[in-house]
Structures are given as C-alpha cells and as structure tokens.
Amino acid sequence: MADTTQITMYTSEPCPYCRQAKALLEARGVAYEEVNLAMDEQGRTDLVAKTGRMTFPQILVGETSIGGFQELLAADRGGTLSELLAA
C-alpha cells in the first residue's frame, strides 16, 4: 500500500478506539500523524468544524474525512482505504 497521502488521526485520552485505529494502520504499514486533543478545546472545536463529528478518533486521508475506527475498519475491509491512499 502506497503511503503518498498524508493521514491525520485526531485522538483523545483515554480512547480504546484510538488505540485500535493506530494498531490497524501500523499493521498495514501506513504512516500517520497523530494530533492528541485531550486538553485542546480549540482543537476540538476546529475538528468539529472540519469533520462535523465530535467523537474520537477522527481520521482524515488528505482532506477526506473517513470518520472513526469503525469507518476506518470498513474502509480497510472494503478496499476504500487502499484506493484513498493510492490516489
């Protein structure tokens, strides 16, 4: 899987879904940038404005919002993640 597209994962603590999302990407050999918003209220507000969601994790491939862990898992299983990374 090519890693030409920047993945940004917004996380919080404690967050079991964040850990699962990181583990999935790491298992696939996909690099990502983690932005921990545990203590950043403005960052949370900015994230909601960007994605329309208030849950964690929030995963973006480039400017495309995938969603959270369940959506990442579905994208991985359905091949959409590979397509986004290859674009």
C-alpha positions as CSV (number, residue, x, y, z in Angstrom):
1,M,0.0,0.0,0.0
2,A,1.5,3.3,-1.1
3,D,1.9,6.0,1.6
4,T,1.8,9.0,-0.7
5,T,-1.2,10.6,1.0
6,Q,-1.0,12.2,4.5
7,I,-3.1,10.5,7.1
8,T,-4.0,12.6,10.2
9,M,-5.6,11.0,13.2
10,Y,-7.2,13.1,15.9
11,T,-7.2,11.4,19.2
12,S,-8.1,11.9,22.8
13,E,-7.4,10.0,26.1
14,P,-8.4,7.5,27.3
15,C,-9.7,6.2,23.9
16,P,-9.7,2.4,23.1
17,Y,-10.9,3.1,19.6
18,C,-8.0,5.4,19.1
19,R,-5.6,2.6,20.1
20,Q,-7.4,0.2,17.7
21,A,-7.2,2.6,14.8
22,K,-3.5,3.2,15.4
23,A,-2.9,-0.5,15.6
24,L,-4.8,-1.1,12.3
25,L,-2.8,1.5,10.4
26,E,0.5,0.2,11.9
27,A,-0.4,-3.4,11.0
28,R,-0.9,-2.2,7.4
29,G,2.4,-0.2,7.4
30,V,0.6,3.1,6.9
31,A,2.3,6.1,8.5
32,Y,0.1,8.7,10.1
33,E,0.3,11.9,12.1
34,E,-1.4,11.8,15.5
35,V,-3.0,15.0,16.9
36,N,-3.9,14.4,20.5
37,L,-6.7,16.8,21.5
38,A,-7.2,15.6,25.1
39,M,-6.5,19.0,26.5
40,D,-7.1,21.2,23.5
41,E,-10.7,22.7,23.5
42,Q,-10.0,24.9,20.5
43,G,-8.6,22.0,18.6
44,R,-11.8,20.0,19.3
45,T,-13.9,22.9,18.0
46,D,-11.8,23.2,14.9
47,L,-12.1,19.4,14.3
48,V,-15.9,19.5,14.6
49,A,-15.9,22.4,12.1
50,K,-13.8,20.4,9.7
51,T,-15.5,16.9,10.1
52,G,-18.9,17.6,11.6
53,R,-18.1,15.0,14.3
54,M,-17.3,15.1,18.0
55,T,-16.1,11.6,18.6
56,F,-12.6,10.1,18.6
57,P,-10.7,9.1,16.7
58,Q,-11.3,11.1,13.6
59,I,-9.2,10.1,10.7
60,L,-8.5,12.1,7.6
61,V,-6.7,11.0,4.4
62,G,-5.6,14.3,3.0
63,E,-8.7,16.4,3.3
64,T,-11.1,13.5,3.1
65,S,-12.7,12.6,6.4
66,I,-13.0,8.8,6.8
67,G,-14.6,9.0,10.2
68,G,-13.7,7.0,13.3
69,F,-12.4,3.5,13.9
70,Q,-15.5,1.6,12.6
71,E,-15.4,3.6,9.4
72,L,-11.6,3.0,9.1
73,L,-12.2,-0.7,9.6
74,A,-14.9,-0.8,7.0
75,A,-12.8,1.2,4.5
76,D,-9.9,-1.2,5.1
77,R,-12.0,-4.3,4.6
78,G,-13.9,-2.9,1.6
79,G,-10.7,-1.6,-0.2
80,T,-11.7,2.1,0.0
81,L,-8.6,2.8,2.3
82,S,-6.3,1.4,-0.4
83,E,-8.0,3.5,-3.0
84,L,-7.7,6.7,-1.0
85,L,-4.0,6.0,-0.3
86,A,-3.3,5.3,-3.9
87,A,-5.0,8.5,-5.1
